[in-house]
Amino acid sequence: MYDLRTLIINYGLHIAGLDDLPVELRYLHWKSCDLEVLPSSFNPENLIELDLSSSDIKQLWEGRMFIPQLKRLNLGDCGKLISIPDLSDIPSAEGINLEGCSSLLEIRSSRECPKNLHYLQLSECKNLRSFPSNIHIEGSGFSLSGCISLTKFPHISGNIKRLDLSWPGVEEVPSTIQCLSKLESLDMSNCKRLKRVSKSICELKSLDRLHLLGCRKLESFPDILEGMELRFLILSRTAIKELPPNCESRYK
């Protein structure tokens, strides 16, 4: 068993004899695992893919662990999960799924974030309060939908085309949003604390759709600049009473 590279135990309970997982293991799929933490003897230095979705796991292991080869991490619907590895400890990560991890409080990155991250799913992480300020995502879409405890707009960079922030507690769209120059769709529906949208949003020349439905505290919107591709602007159920001149002439 020492040369085992792939281990799949989907929907299996704890199995005797697996406390000593082989160091050569590359792929570990253990959906619905009943462990709260992986065996302390397990060395994941060669692990490429780890899937513990829908499990009772609270944390992957005690303390910090450097996993240089890990590319895909799936912890979706792990409702008891309270912490994940520091992102700087998984530098090769390409995809991370944390959807439905309702007990997760923070995502940390003490140093550089992964440079080839294409996919990060954080929908319905209802208690997520802290997010790295230096994260770079190369994938086309990113969702924080349902992250109702997150109060600050995430400072992210990359070639993201679709950003879903519907239902979080974000209070403003900051000027740093202009870094997302490829953004085509921004959904901030039902951001009930949202009070301000920075003028920098007008620097997003590729932005085609902007959803601000149900942002009840939003009282104003910046004037649309020439050159913007914005075709769909949804401001229903906001506190906006009057549009800027360019907006009024464009959307009347």
Backbone as JSON, one array per atom type, in Angstrom:
{
  "sequence": "MYDLRTLIINYGLHIAGLDDLPVELRYLHWKSCDLEVLPSSFNPENLIELDLSSSDIKQLWEGRMFIPQLKRLNLGDCGKLISIPDLSDIPSAEGINLEGCSSLLEIRSSRECPKNLHYLQLSECKNLRSFPSNIHIEGSGFSLSGCISLTKFPHISGNIKRLDLSWPGVEEVPSTIQCLSKLESLDMSNCKRLKRVSKSICELKSLDRLHLLGCRKLESFPDILEGMELRFLILSRTAIKELPPNCESRYK",
  "N": [[0.82, -1.21, 0.0], [2.15, 1.1, 0.2], [2.9, 2.31, -2.18], [0.61, 3.35, -3.2], [-1.29, 5.48, -5.24], [-3.78, 6.62, -5.85], [-6.76, 7.02, -4.04], [-10.03, 6.26, -3.38], [-12.83, 6.64, -1.48], [-15.58, 7.15, -1.44], [-18.4, 8.29, 0.33], [-17.9, 6.71, 2.51], [-17.52, 5.53, 5.86], [-15.28, 5.99, 8.67], [-12.49, 3.97, 8.21], [-10.79, 1.22, 9.44], [-7.25, 0.99, 9.59], [-6.54, 2.98, 7.91], [-5.23, 5.0, 9.09], [-2.63, 5.42, 8.61], [-1.81, 6.83, 6.04], [-0.37, 6.53, 2.78], [2.66, 8.22, 1.8], [3.1, 8.65, -0.86], [0.7, 9.17, -2.0], [-1.44, 10.63, -4.4], [-4.04, 11.36, -5.2], [-6.84, 11.81, -3.29], [-10.01, 10.96, -2.52], [-12.62, 11.34, -0.43], [-15.47, 11.51, 0.22], [-18.12, 12.54, 2.41], [-16.77, 11.8, 4.67], [-16.28, 10.81, 8.07], [-14.42, 11.77, 9.81], [-13.0, 14.31, 11.91], [-10.6, 15.52, 11.63], [-7.77, 14.93, 9.56], [-5.59, 12.01, 9.72], [-2.78, 12.41, 11.87], [-0.41, 11.33, 11.11], [-0.31, 11.45, 8.4], [1.36, 12.51, 5.56], [1.07, 15.01, 3.31], [2.64, 15.81, 1.13], [2.91, 15.09, -1.55], [0.41, 15.23, -2.58], [-2.06, 15.87, -5.02], [-4.75, 16.22, -5.55], [-7.52, 16.74, -3.46], [-10.48, 15.67, -2.09], [-12.92, 16.15, 0.08], [-15.58, 16.6, 0.33], [-18.85, 17.32, 1.7], [-18.38, 16.36, 4.27], [-17.6, 15.61, 7.79], [-15.45, 17.01, 8.54], [-13.45, 19.28, 10.39], [-11.06, 20.64, 10.38], [-8.19, 20.3, 8.27], [-5.74, 19.29, 9.23], [-3.71, 19.26, 12.22], [-2.14, 22.29, 13.1], [0.14, 24.0, 10.77], [0.74, 23.04, 7.35], [2.77, 22.45, 4.61], [1.91, 22.12, 1.27], [3.01, 21.52, -1.56], [2.29, 20.49, -4.1], [-0.46, 20.42, -4.4], [-3.32, 20.88, -6.34], [-6.1, 20.88, -6.66], [-8.73, 21.42, -4.45], [-11.44, 20.3, -2.73], [-13.85, 21.09, -0.59], [-16.49, 21.41, -0.37], [-19.71, 21.99, 1.06], [-19.02, 21.21, 3.63], [-20.13, 21.57, 6.49], [-19.2, 21.85, 9.09], [-16.67, 22.77, 8.96], [-14.06, 24.79, 10.11], [-11.63, 25.94, 9.57], [-9.2, 26.41, 6.95], [-6.3, 25.44, 4.99], [-3.63, 27.85, 5.07], [-3.49, 29.97, 2.31], [-1.04, 30.5, 1.15], [0.35, 28.23, 1.66], [-0.41, 26.41, -0.17], [0.7, 26.69, -2.91], [0.41, 25.86, -5.57], [-2.24, 25.69, -6.15], [-5.13, 25.43, -8.18], [-7.86, 25.22, -8.24], [-10.4, 25.76, -5.87], [-12.97, 24.7, -3.84], [-15.3, 25.85, -1.66], [-17.93, 26.05, -1.18], [-20.88, 26.44, 0.69], [-19.72, 26.07, 3.17], [-20.55, 26.74, 6.02], [-19.61, 27.32, 8.58], [-17.14, 28.39, 8.36], [-14.84, 30.94, 9.09], [-12.75, 32.58, 8.19], [-10.39, 33.25, 5.51], [-7.09, 32.76, 5.01], [-3.95, 34.24, 4.07], [-0.76, 34.38, 4.51], [1.47, 34.99, 3.1], [2.38, 35.15, -0.32], [-0.43, 34.6, -2.47], [-1.75, 31.72, -4.29], [-0.6, 31.62, -7.67], [-1.79, 30.64, -9.93], [-4.52, 30.37, -9.67], [-7.63, 29.47, -10.73], [-10.22, 28.98, -10.08], [-12.45, 29.67, -7.52], [-14.74, 28.98, -5.21], [-17.09, 30.3, -3.12], [-19.69, 30.55, -2.31], [-22.48, 30.91, -0.11], [-21.04, 30.81, 2.27], [-21.72, 31.59, 5.11], [-20.74, 32.7, 7.47], [-18.35, 33.81, 6.88], [-15.89, 36.19, 7.37], [-13.43, 37.33, 6.92], [-11.07, 37.98, 4.36], [-8.45, 37.4, 2.03], [-6.29, 40.1, 1.01], [-4.81, 40.13, -1.23], [-5.43, 38.49, -3.36], [-5.42, 36.7, -6.43], [-7.17, 35.88, -9.28], [-7.52, 33.89, -12.07], [-9.59, 32.77, -13.44], [-12.85, 32.81, -15.15], [-15.09, 33.42, -13.65], [-16.36, 34.37, -10.37], [-17.69, 33.88, -7.18], [-19.3, 35.21, -4.36], [-21.74, 34.93, -3.36], [-24.3, 35.05, -0.98], [-22.63, 35.31, 1.21], [-23.13, 36.59, 3.88], [-21.96, 37.79, 6.08], [-19.75, 39.14, 5.3], [-18.28, 42.24, 5.1], [-16.64, 43.95, 3.7], [-15.72, 44.89, 0.43], [-14.17, 42.52, -1.6], [-10.69, 42.66, -2.27], [-9.55, 41.91, -5.14], [-7.73, 40.63, -7.95], [-7.11, 40.01, -11.46], [-8.34, 38.2, -14.38], [-11.13, 38.19, -14.24], [-14.44, 37.76, -15.41], [-17.06, 37.57, -14.6], [-18.66, 38.5, -11.66], [-20.14, 37.69, -8.69], [-21.77, 39.04, -6.1], [-24.08, 38.95, -4.69], [-26.32, 39.44, -2.03], [-24.41, 39.83, 0.13], [-22.92, 41.61, 2.98], [-21.72, 43.91, 2.12], [-20.71, 47.32, 2.14], [-19.83, 49.31, 0.42], [-18.74, 49.93, -2.98], [-15.51, 49.92, -3.78], [-12.77, 52.03, -5.01], [-10.85, 50.32, -5.95], [-11.98, 48.49, -7.61], [-11.52, 49.03, -10.25], [-9.35, 47.58, -11.03], [-10.25, 45.25, -12.08], [-10.32, 44.9, -15.01], [-11.36, 43.34, -17.06], [-13.91, 42.74, -16.41], [-17.25, 41.84, -17.03], [-19.78, 41.36, -16.03], [-21.45, 42.29, -13.11], [-22.94, 41.43, -10.19], [-24.69, 42.64, -7.6], [-27.0, 42.31, -6.22], [-29.48, 42.86, -3.73], [-27.76, 43.75, -1.73], [-28.02, 44.96, 1.09], [-26.77, 46.76, 2.75], [-25.3, 48.37, 1.17], [-24.09, 51.52, 0.34], [-22.65, 53.18, -1.3], [-21.31, 53.6, -4.57], [-18.32, 53.56, -6.15], [-16.87, 56.05, -8.34], [-15.01, 54.89, -9.89], [-16.0, 52.65, -11.03], [-16.84, 53.32, -13.48], [-14.62, 53.13, -15.0], [-14.51, 50.64, -15.95], [-14.54, 49.48, -18.84], [-15.43, 47.23, -20.17], [-17.66, 46.39, -18.86], [-20.84, 45.08, -18.96], [-23.22, 44.32, -17.76], [-24.89, 45.34, -14.85], [-26.11, 44.7, -11.77], [-28.05, 45.97, -9.3], [-30.24, 45.51, -7.82], [-32.52, 45.85, -5.17], [-30.79, 47.09, -3.39], [-31.18, 48.84, -0.88], [-30.24, 51.05, 0.53], [-28.79, 52.53, -1.19], [-28.34, 55.61, -2.59], [-27.39, 57.13, -4.69], [-25.84, 57.17, -7.96], [-22.92, 56.92, -9.95], [-22.13, 58.99, -12.82], [-22.44, 57.73, -16.12], [-19.72, 57.11, -18.23], [-18.45, 58.07, -21.48], [-17.76, 55.51, -23.8], [-18.16, 53.32, -22.2], [-19.49, 50.0, -22.08], [-21.87, 49.37, -20.94], [-24.96, 47.9, -20.9], [-27.1, 46.81, -19.54], [-28.59, 47.94, -16.75], [-29.66, 47.63, -13.59], [-31.64, 49.01, -11.24], [-33.75, 48.74, -9.56], [-35.8, 48.95, -6.64], [-34.05, 50.47, -5.06], [-32.71, 53.35, -3.26], [-32.39, 55.41, -4.98], [-33.35, 58.38, -6.49], [-33.0, 60.05, -8.59], [-31.37, 59.97, -11.71], [-27.99, 60.47, -12.96], [-27.14, 62.86, -15.61], [-26.03, 61.62, -18.05], [-26.72, 58.94, -17.67], [-29.49, 59.13, -17.62], [-30.11, 60.02, -20.21], [-29.18, 57.89, -21.68], [-30.6, 55.6, -20.87], [-33.26, 56.17, -20.93]],
  "CA": [[0.0, 0.0, 0.0], [3.03, 2.26, 0.29], [3.0, 2.93, -3.49], [-0.73, 3.74, -3.62], [-1.33, 6.86, -5.75], [-5.16, 7.09, -5.87], [-7.62, 6.36, -3.05], [-11.4, 6.78, -3.44], [-13.69, 5.98, -0.49], [-16.74, 8.03, -1.39], [-19.51, 7.95, 1.21], [-17.47, 5.67, 3.45], [-17.19, 5.95, 7.2], [-13.88, 5.77, 9.01], [-12.11, 2.58, 7.96], [-9.58, 0.83, 10.18], [-6.07, 0.76, 8.77], [-6.26, 4.15, 7.07], [-4.57, 6.03, 9.89], [-1.28, 5.61, 8.07], [-1.95, 7.0, 4.6], [0.96, 6.54, 2.15], [3.19, 9.52, 1.43], [3.08, 8.77, -2.32], [-0.68, 9.39, -2.44], [-1.63, 11.81, -5.24], [-5.46, 11.7, -5.28], [-7.63, 11.28, -2.18], [-11.43, 11.32, -2.55], [-13.25, 10.72, 0.73], [-16.71, 12.25, 0.45], [-18.89, 12.13, 3.59], [-15.85, 11.27, 5.68], [-16.75, 11.16, 9.41], [-13.32, 12.28, 10.61], [-12.95, 15.75, 12.13], [-9.27, 15.93, 11.21], [-7.05, 13.83, 8.94], [-4.59, 11.41, 10.6], [-1.58, 13.23, 12.07], [0.73, 10.67, 10.47], [-0.39, 11.61, 6.95], [2.2, 13.54, 4.96], [0.43, 15.28, 2.02], [3.56, 16.58, 0.29], [2.76, 14.73, -2.96], [-1.01, 15.25, -2.91], [-2.46, 16.76, -6.12], [-6.19, 16.49, -5.47], [-8.13, 16.31, -2.2], [-11.93, 15.88, -2.1], [-13.55, 15.73, 1.33], [-16.87, 17.29, 0.31], [-19.96, 16.79, 2.5], [-17.79, 15.6, 5.37], [-17.64, 16.18, 9.14], [-14.13, 17.56, 8.8], [-13.39, 20.63, 10.98], [-9.82, 21.18, 9.83], [-7.52, 19.2, 7.58], [-4.74, 18.73, 10.13], [-3.28, 20.14, 13.3], [-1.04, 23.16, 12.72], [0.33, 24.32, 9.36], [1.34, 22.0, 6.54], [3.08, 22.93, 3.26], [1.48, 21.11, 0.28], [3.47, 22.2, -2.78], [1.75, 19.94, -5.35], [-1.92, 20.4, -4.4], [-3.93, 21.72, -7.37], [-7.56, 20.96, -6.5], [-9.2, 21.18, -3.09], [-12.9, 20.35, -2.68], [-14.4, 20.96, 0.76], [-17.86, 21.91, -0.49], [-20.75, 21.48, 1.97], [-18.48, 20.75, 4.92], [-20.76, 22.56, 7.36], [-18.48, 21.98, 10.37], [-15.31, 23.25, 8.7], [-13.79, 26.08, 10.73], [-10.4, 26.54, 9.03], [-8.58, 25.75, 5.8], [-4.87, 25.79, 4.93], [-3.19, 29.17, 4.61], [-3.36, 29.87, 0.85], [0.38, 30.52, 0.77], [0.87, 26.88, 1.85], [-0.82, 25.59, -1.33], [1.06, 27.63, -3.98], [0.06, 25.35, -6.9], [-3.69, 25.53, -6.22], [-5.82, 25.94, -9.36], [-9.29, 25.25, -7.96], [-10.78, 25.56, -4.47], [-14.41, 24.78, -3.64], [-15.69, 25.96, -0.25], [-19.35, 26.38, -1.18], [-21.68, 25.85, 1.75], [-18.96, 25.88, 4.42], [-21.24, 27.78, 6.79], [-18.91, 27.62, 9.83], [-15.82, 28.96, 8.04], [-14.79, 32.34, 9.49], [-11.75, 33.38, 7.49], [-9.45, 32.66, 4.57], [-5.83, 33.44, 5.32], [-2.78, 34.12, 3.2], [0.28, 35.15, 5.21], [2.45, 35.44, 2.11], [1.75, 35.23, -1.64], [-1.49, 33.67, -2.82], [-1.45, 30.93, -5.5], [-0.54, 32.45, -8.87], [-2.55, 30.03, -11.04], [-5.86, 30.06, -9.19], [-8.65, 29.71, -11.76], [-11.58, 28.72, -9.57], [-12.63, 29.8, -6.08], [-16.18, 29.01, -4.96], [-17.32, 30.63, -1.71], [-21.11, 30.82, -2.1], [-23.13, 30.42, 1.1], [-20.17, 30.78, 3.46], [-22.51, 32.62, 5.8], [-20.01, 33.31, 8.58], [-17.05, 34.29, 6.4], [-15.7, 37.6, 7.71], [-12.09, 37.81, 6.54], [-10.71, 37.53, 3.02], [-7.12, 37.94, 1.7], [-6.3, 41.35, 0.25], [-3.86, 40.04, -2.35], [-5.76, 37.29, -4.11], [-5.44, 36.86, -7.88], [-7.95, 34.79, -9.87], [-7.44, 33.93, -13.53], [-10.79, 32.19, -14.02], [-13.81, 33.75, -15.71], [-16.14, 33.77, -12.7], [-16.06, 34.32, -8.95], [-18.94, 34.11, -6.47], [-19.4, 35.34, -2.91], [-23.17, 35.02, -3.12], [-24.73, 34.48, 0.29], [-21.65, 35.55, 2.28], [-23.84, 37.71, 4.5], [-21.15, 38.41, 7.14], [-18.62, 39.85, 4.7], [-18.67, 43.65, 5.04], [-15.75, 44.7, 2.82], [-15.6, 44.41, -0.94], [-12.88, 41.82, -1.71], [-9.67, 43.26, -3.14], [-9.07, 40.83, -5.98], [-7.23, 41.01, -9.27], [-7.16, 38.9, -12.41], [-9.13, 38.37, -15.6], [-12.5, 37.79, -13.94], [-15.46, 38.35, -16.27], [-18.34, 37.59, -13.87], [-18.48, 38.6, -10.22], [-21.44, 37.61, -8.02], [-21.7, 39.44, -4.69], [-25.46, 39.13, -4.25], [-26.7, 39.17, -0.64], [-23.47, 40.02, 1.23], [-23.1, 42.81, 3.78], [-20.79, 44.94, 1.62], [-21.24, 48.66, 2.3], [-19.46, 50.18, -0.7], [-17.91, 49.42, -4.07], [-14.36, 50.82, -3.68], [-12.07, 52.42, -6.24], [-9.99, 49.22, -6.41], [-12.68, 47.65, -8.59], [-11.0, 49.32, -11.58], [-8.34, 46.57, -11.36], [-10.9, 44.15, -12.8], [-10.54, 45.54, -16.31], [-12.06, 42.42, -17.96], [-15.22, 42.43, -15.84], [-18.39, 42.06, -17.91], [-21.03, 41.28, -15.28], [-21.33, 42.46, -11.67], [-24.24, 41.26, -9.53], [-24.69, 42.99, -6.18], [-28.41, 42.34, -5.83], [-29.85, 42.68, -2.32], [-26.72, 44.2, -0.78], [-28.87, 45.91, 1.82], [-25.94, 47.77, 3.43], [-24.55, 49.14, 0.17], [-24.41, 52.94, 0.36], [-21.88, 53.98, -2.27], [-20.64, 52.96, -5.7], [-17.23, 54.45, -6.55], [-16.82, 56.49, -9.74], [-14.06, 54.03, -10.6], [-16.72, 51.61, -11.76], [-16.96, 53.82, -14.85], [-13.39, 52.78, -15.71], [-14.66, 49.27, -16.44], [-15.06, 49.66, -20.19], [-16.04, 45.99, -20.65], [-18.83, 46.06, -18.05], [-22.05, 45.01, -19.78], [-24.38, 44.14, -16.88], [-24.72, 45.73, -13.46], [-27.34, 44.44, -11.03], [-28.08, 46.57, -7.97], [-31.61, 45.3, -7.36], [-32.73, 45.64, -3.74], [-29.79, 47.79, -2.56], [-32.15, 49.82, -0.38], [-29.58, 52.24, 1.08], [-28.06, 53.21, -2.26], [-29.08, 56.82, -2.93], [-26.86, 57.78, -5.89], [-25.07, 56.34, -8.88], [-22.03, 57.79, -10.74], [-22.5, 59.21, -14.22], [-21.84, 56.82, -17.08], [-18.77, 57.78, -19.11], [-18.4, 57.63, -22.87], [-16.89, 54.36, -24.0], [-18.62, 52.17, -21.42], [-20.34, 49.08, -22.83], [-22.97, 49.01, -20.06], [-26.25, 47.82, -21.59], [-28.13, 46.43, -18.58], [-28.4, 48.57, -15.44], [-30.87, 47.34, -12.81], [-31.62, 49.82, -10.02], [-35.05, 48.59, -8.9], [-35.84, 48.83, -5.17], [-32.97, 51.21, -4.41], [-33.16, 54.67, -2.78], [-32.05, 56.4, -6.0], [-34.52, 59.13, -6.95], [-32.68, 60.76, -9.84], [-30.17, 59.49, -12.38], [-27.12, 61.48, -13.57], [-27.56, 63.2, -16.98], [-25.66, 60.63, -19.06], [-27.53, 57.75, -17.43], [-30.88, 59.42, -17.98], [-30.24, 60.09, -21.66], [-28.86, 56.6, -22.27], [-31.53, 54.53, -20.51], [-34.67, 56.59, -20.91]],
  "C": [[0.86, 1.26, 0.0], [3.15, 3.0, -1.04], [1.65, 3.4, -4.02], [-0.75, 5.22, -4.04], [-2.73, 7.46, -5.7], [-5.99, 6.3, -4.87], [-8.98, 7.04, -3.07], [-12.27, 5.97, -2.48], [-14.96, 6.81, -0.36], [-17.85, 7.45, -0.53], [-19.16, 6.8, 2.16], [-17.18, 6.27, 4.8], [-15.72, 5.67, 7.46], [-13.55, 4.28, 8.91], [-10.8, 2.29, 8.67], [-8.43, 0.57, 9.21], [-5.7, 1.93, 7.9], [-5.62, 5.29, 7.87], [-3.18, 6.35, 9.36], [-1.36, 5.69, 6.55], [-0.57, 7.14, 3.96], [1.38, 7.92, 1.68], [3.15, 9.74, -0.08], [1.69, 9.06, -2.87], [-0.81, 10.71, -3.2], [-3.09, 12.3, -5.22], [-6.2, 11.02, -4.14], [-9.04, 11.85, -2.26], [-12.11, 10.58, -1.4], [-14.47, 11.55, 1.1], [-17.46, 11.66, 1.64], [-18.02, 11.44, 4.63], [-16.33, 11.72, 7.07], [-15.63, 11.64, 10.33], [-13.44, 13.8, 10.78], [-11.62, 16.35, 11.72], [-8.57, 14.73, 10.59], [-5.98, 13.28, 9.89], [-3.31, 12.24, 10.67], [-0.36, 12.64, 11.39], [0.77, 10.89, 8.96], [0.47, 12.79, 6.5], [1.68, 13.83, 3.55], [1.34, 15.95, 0.99], [3.43, 16.27, -1.19], [1.31, 14.79, -3.45], [-1.3, 16.29, -3.99], [-3.93, 17.16, -6.01], [-6.76, 15.91, -4.18], [-9.61, 16.69, -2.23], [-12.52, 15.28, -0.83], [-14.94, 16.37, 1.44], [-17.93, 16.55, 1.12], [-19.49, 15.96, 3.68], [-17.98, 16.31, 6.71], [-16.34, 16.88, 9.5], [-14.22, 19.0, 9.35], [-12.13, 21.37, 10.54], [-9.05, 20.01, 9.24], [-6.5, 18.52, 8.47], [-4.39, 19.74, 11.2], [-2.09, 20.99, 12.83], [-0.97, 23.42, 11.23], [1.06, 23.19, 8.64], [1.56, 22.56, 5.13], [2.77, 21.82, 2.27], [1.8, 21.66, -1.1], [2.81, 21.74, -4.06], [0.23, 20.06, -5.47], [-2.49, 21.4, -5.41], [-5.43, 21.91, -7.16], [-7.96, 20.55, -5.09], [-10.71, 21.37, -3.05], [-13.37, 20.05, -1.26], [-15.84, 21.47, 0.78], [-18.81, 21.21, 0.47], [-20.19, 20.79, 3.2], [-18.94, 21.77, 5.96], [-20.06, 22.78, 8.68], [-17.08, 22.56, 10.2], [-15.1, 24.64, 9.29], [-12.51, 26.74, 10.2], [-9.9, 25.72, 7.85], [-7.1, 26.12, 5.79], [-4.66, 27.24, 4.52], [-2.93, 29.06, 3.11], [-1.9, 29.88, 0.39], [1.04, 29.16, 0.96], [0.45, 25.93, 0.74], [-0.56, 26.41, -2.6], [0.66, 27.18, -5.38], [-1.44, 25.24, -7.11], [-4.27, 26.19, -7.47], [-7.32, 26.06, -9.12], [-9.57, 24.93, -6.51], [-12.28, 25.74, -4.35], [-14.72, 24.75, -2.15], [-17.17, 26.31, -0.14], [-20.08, 25.68, -0.04], [-20.94, 25.55, 3.03], [-19.41, 26.96, 5.4], [-20.56, 28.14, 8.11], [-17.55, 28.29, 9.61], [-15.82, 30.47, 8.31], [-13.84, 33.18, 8.66], [-10.97, 32.55, 6.48], [-8.17, 33.46, 4.71], [-4.81, 33.24, 4.2], [-1.69, 35.01, 3.79], [1.36, 35.66, 4.26], [1.73, 35.54, 0.76], [0.65, 34.19, -1.8], [-1.07, 32.84, -4.03], [-1.54, 31.79, -6.76], [-1.38, 31.92, -10.02], [-3.96, 29.65, -10.62], [-6.9, 30.47, -10.23], [-10.06, 29.65, -11.2], [-11.58, 28.83, -8.05], [-14.11, 29.99, -5.81], [-16.42, 29.2, -3.47], [-18.79, 30.91, -1.41], [-21.6, 30.18, -0.8], [-22.18, 30.13, 2.25], [-20.68, 31.89, 4.38], [-21.77, 33.32, 6.93], [-18.63, 33.84, 8.17], [-16.93, 35.79, 6.63], [-14.4, 38.18, 7.19], [-11.66, 37.15, 5.24], [-9.36, 38.15, 2.67], [-7.22, 39.19, 0.82], [-5.44, 41.28, -1.0], [-4.16, 38.87, -3.26], [-5.92, 37.6, -5.6], [-6.13, 35.64, -8.48], [-7.95, 34.94, -11.38], [-8.7, 33.39, -14.2], [-11.8, 33.24, -14.44], [-14.85, 34.22, -14.69], [-15.72, 33.59, -11.26], [-17.33, 34.68, -8.19], [-18.73, 34.17, -4.96], [-20.87, 35.47, -2.52], [-23.53, 34.35, -1.79], [-23.75, 34.62, 1.43], [-22.11, 36.77, 3.07], [-23.03, 38.41, 5.58], [-19.97, 39.2, 6.61], [-19.02, 41.31, 4.47], [-17.79, 44.49, 4.11], [-15.68, 44.05, 1.45], [-14.22, 43.76, -1.1], [-11.93, 42.5, -2.68], [-9.04, 42.13, -3.94], [-8.59, 41.39, -7.31], [-7.31, 39.79, -10.18], [-8.07, 39.22, -13.58], [-10.58, 37.91, -15.41], [-13.48, 38.52, -14.85], [-16.8, 38.48, -15.55], [-18.06, 37.57, -12.37], [-19.86, 38.66, -9.57], [-21.25, 37.9, -6.54], [-23.1, 39.65, -4.13], [-25.65, 38.64, -2.81], [-25.6, 39.35, 0.4], [-23.73, 41.33, 1.97], [-22.2, 43.94, 3.35], [-21.45, 46.32, 1.66], [-20.88, 49.61, 1.17], [-18.69, 49.41, -1.76], [-16.72, 50.37, -4.16], [-13.71, 51.11, -5.03], [-11.22, 51.29, -6.8], [-10.68, 48.33, -7.43], [-12.16, 47.89, -10.0], [-9.9, 48.35, -11.99], [-8.93, 45.42, -12.17], [-11.3, 44.63, -14.19], [-11.31, 44.66, -17.29], [-13.49, 42.14, -17.52], [-16.35, 42.81, -16.79], [-19.71, 42.08, -17.15], [-20.75, 41.37, -13.78], [-22.72, 42.41, -11.06], [-24.1, 41.54, -8.04], [-26.13, 43.13, -5.68], [-28.57, 42.1, -4.33], [-28.71, 42.91, -1.35], [-27.35, 45.32, 0.04], [-28.08, 46.97, 2.58], [-25.22, 48.69, 2.44], [-25.03, 50.59, 0.12], [-23.76, 53.72, -0.78], [-21.27, 53.1, -3.35], [-19.59, 53.95, -6.21], [-17.33, 54.83, -8.03], [-15.9, 55.61, -10.57], [-14.75, 52.92, -11.37], [-16.89, 52.01, -13.22], [-15.7, 53.58, -15.67], [-13.47, 51.38, -16.31], [-15.33, 49.31, -17.81], [-15.77, 48.41, -20.73], [-17.32, 45.64, -19.91], [-20.11, 46.19, -18.88], [-23.31, 44.96, -18.93], [-24.03, 44.54, -15.45], [-26.06, 45.6, -12.74], [-27.21, 45.01, -9.62], [-29.48, 46.48, -7.37], [-31.65, 45.1, -5.85], [-31.68, 46.25, -2.84], [-30.48, 49.02, -1.96], [-31.52, 51.09, 0.16], [-28.81, 53.03, 0.03], [-28.87, 54.39, -2.77], [-28.58, 57.5, -4.2], [-26.04, 56.79, -6.71], [-24.2, 57.25, -9.74], [-22.47, 57.89, -12.19], [-21.74, 58.26, -15.13], [-20.93, 57.6, -18.03], [-18.88, 57.25, -20.53], [-17.42, 56.47, -22.99], [-17.27, 53.14, -23.2], [-19.58, 51.33, -22.26], [-21.61, 48.72, -22.07], [-24.32, 49.07, -20.79], [-27.39, 47.52, -20.63], [-27.79, 47.01, -17.2], [-29.7, 48.41, -14.66], [-30.76, 48.03, -11.45], [-32.94, 49.73, -9.27], [-34.87, 48.39, -7.4], [-34.57, 49.36, -4.52], [-33.55, 52.55, -3.92], [-32.83, 55.78, -3.78], [-33.31, 57.06, -6.55], [-34.29, 59.82, -8.28], [-31.38, 60.22, -10.41], [-29.31, 60.65, -12.88], [-27.51, 61.71, -15.03], [-27.25, 62.13, -18.02], [-26.47, 59.35, -18.92], [-28.95, 57.96, -17.93], [-31.06, 59.43, -19.48], [-30.01, 58.73, -22.31], [-29.96, 55.57, -22.04], [-32.99, 54.95, -20.5], [-35.46, 55.88, -22.0]]
}
